[in-house]
Structure formats: C-alpha cells, structure tokens
Amino acid sequence: MGEQFAEWYKEQGEYITGAIFALIVLDIFMFLMHCITEGTADGYGLSTLLITLCLGVVAGAEKLYAEQEQH
C-alpha cells in the first residue's frame, strides 16, 4: 500500500502542491475580503491559514528533496 501511494504521489505531486498553493491564496483572499468588508481583522480565525502554510512548506520541501534525488 505504501509503495502504491508513493508512486501515486510521484505522479500527482504537482497537482497536490498546486492545490495547497491555491488554498493558501484563497485563504489570504478571504482574509483580505473580511478585513475590507468588516473594517477589522477581529472575528476571522487565521488557523486555517497556519495549517495550509505548514502543509505548503512540507509539500514544497518534499518536492525539492525529490528533485535532488533525481539528479
């Protein structure tokens, strides 16, 4: 099972990294829209941005490591 997932991730890694980047951009956009409409940052939780940023860093580091392994 682990080998199948590793192969799938190698084939689909660009899509996953792109999706995480899109989530980060969407969350930042939603935060800015909240600030514009409400006039304050109060009431908006940034925990989802923190989680997606962490996932983005991990996915980016894995991508760099995989590229180094190939060379």
Secondary structure, 3 states (H helix, E strand, C coil): CHHHHHHHHHHHHHHHHHHHHHHHHHHHHHHHHHHHHHCCCCCCCCHHHHHHHHHHHHHHHHHHHHHHHHC
